[in-house]
Amino acid sequence: MEVFTLRRGEPGYPTPLERLPEPPARLRVRGRLLEARRVALVGARLADEYGEALAGAIAAGLARAGVSVVSGGAQGVDAAAHRGALEAGGHTVAVMGCGLAHAYPAGHRDLFERIAASGGALVSEYDDGFPPDRWTFPDRNRIVAALCQAVVVVRAGERSGALITAEWARRLGVPVLAVPGEVGHPLSAGPLSLLRSGARVATGAGDVLREIGLVAAAVSSPEPAAAEGEAGAVLRALGRRARHPDEVAREAGLAAGATLSALLSLELQGLVEQRPGQLFRRREGR
């Protein structure tokens, strides 16, 4: 697929980037950079299974509501967000920390191809052959923040690059949301710090959609009776007492990853609620 250039001041250049102190003079783009509402989902490269499942579920909910999901193409939360949007049939943008002739990380070459082929976009401010470097990724993060109407941090350590994206968002007046995690977990440190300093809580796509002014019902899912397969097994395994996903997985006879994905899907449907300590239970009346 052909790569083209969007120059500052010319048609097609994303106007939100003008908020930056030093907007990119040009962008190299492969795919389609839509004029749509955009939300960034960012977090740890070395994310846990819970964080990746949650990022994918939130991304899917946003995509179903017509929101373009933006991230940095990295391992962990970024990749899970891109894949969640793609699996929901939505639009996603990967802002690269290198030229578009490079696939970085190399293991994501197929993911990047899928993003471009699906109607999404790969974006870089660098020449196509420009290699990745330590400083290019913090610079990349300012573009991620500026492109979007909100930034959501899913899982992040206290020194995570995702916090750079959140800081840029705050400078630019872009709302920051964070997914709370269990107290004491290393990947909860970044989101909890953001929440202490005024970030909004995000427990699912509905929270994000409300923040950007879209109706939360846009991600409504089938009626409770339609919960089948793995989601149905998980729902049957849950009771009024909050239970850890490992306990639910044993009761439902499912793998941990499948159980987490089902729990998050059920949470988006309003059938399950998450309690502190990564515990889940059925909602009252369900």
C-alpha positions, -999 to +999 in steps of 0.1 A: +000+000+000+013+034-010+028+058+016+018+095+012+027+128+029+005+152+048+021+186+052+013+211+078-010+238+064-023+216+036-056+197+033-057+165+053-032+174+079-047+166+113-057+200+128-055+187+165-017+185+160-016+223+159-021+223+196+015+211+200+043+236+207+062+222+177+038+203+154+053+179+129+061+197+097+048+166+079+034+131+084+041+100+064+009+079+063+002+044+051-035+037+050-064+060+059-062+086+086-099+093+091-115+125+104-131+107+133-132+108+170-100+093+183-091+078+217-056+067+227-052+035+246-017+031+260+001+012+287+029-012+296+049-031+270+053-060+295+016-061+304+000-089+321-028-111+307-054-090+325-041-057+311-040-070+275-075-085+278-089-052+293-072-031+266-086-053+239-121-052+254-121-014+258-108-009+222-135-032+208-162-012+226-148+021+213-145+007+178-181-005+178-191+031+187-173+044+157-142+057+176-108+054+160-084+037+185-049+052+185-018+036+201+019+033+195+022-002+179+044-015+208+041-048+226+017-054+254-012-029+258-006-011+225-008-042+204-039-055+224-057-022+217-050-023+180-061-060+178-093-053+198-103-025+174-095-047+144-115-077+158-145-054+163-142-043+126-132-008+136-105+017+127-071+020+144-040+041+140-005+031+150+018+061+155+053+048+149+086+057+166+105+051+134+101+055+097+074+035+079+100+013+061+107-003+095+085-027+114+093-021+150+090-043+169+097-067+141+073-093+154+044-068+147+050-067+110+018-088+104-002-065+128+010-034+109+000-050+076-034-058+090-039-023+103-032-008+069-051-034+049-082-030+071-085+008+064-066+019+094-034+039+093+003+038+101+017+072+109+052+087+114+068+121+114+101+105+104+116+098+069+106+063+058+141+048+064+146+065+098+155+038+124+140+036+159+159+052+188+154+057+225+144+094+220+120+088+191+094+071+213+088+099+238+086+122+208+061+099+192+039+100+224+032+137+220+016+129+186-005+101+201-018+125+227-025+154+204-044+134+178-070+123+204-100+135+223-090+114+253-061+093+265-066+061+285-038+044+305-046+008+311-016-008+329+017+011+335+046+010+359+057+042+376+083+049+349+062+038+319+063+057+286+025+057+288+028+084+315+046+106+290+016+104+268-007+112+297+015+142+306+013+155+270-025+151+271-027+172+302-006+199+288-028+200+257-061+199+277-069+164+265-089+144+291-069+116+308-085+084+321-069+055+339-079+020+347-075+013+384-058-020+393-052-039+425-032-019+451+004-029+453+007-044+418+036-029+399+014-023+368-011-004+389+014+022+400+010+044+369-028+045+367-031+050+405-007+079+403-028+094+375-060+089+395-045+106+425-037+136+404-071+140+388-075+115+360-110+100+355-117+064+363-121+041+333-135+006+339-148+000+304-156+016+270-187+033+284-167+055+308-145+067+279-175+073+256-192+094+282-160+114+286-159+123+249-196+130+247-208+099+230-238+079+243-226+049+263-255+029+248-234+028+216-216-002+230-247-020+243-245-057+238-271-085+235-296-092+262-284-113+291-302-144+277-278-142+247-247-148+268-235-181+254-203-201+249-174-190+271-193-159+283-223-180+293-201-205+312-184-176+331-217-160+339-230-192+353-198-196+374-203-162+390-225-155+420-232-125+443-199-131+461-170-114+443-145-139+430-111-138+415-107-147+378-086-178+387-115-191+408-140-184+381-118-201+355-116-233+376-154-233+381-161-226+344-135-251+332-118-224+310-083-211+305-073-179+323-071-158+292-105-169+279-120-162+313-107-127+315-119-119+280-153-132+289-154-113+322-146-081+304-171-087+277-198-093+303-187-062+322-192-041+290-227-057+287-235-046+322-239-081+335-208-082+357-192-056+379-156-055+390-147-049+426-114-037+442-087-064+441-095-076+406-126-094+419-158-099+398-194-106+406-228-106+389-247-073+390-278-071+411-308-082+393-288-102+367 
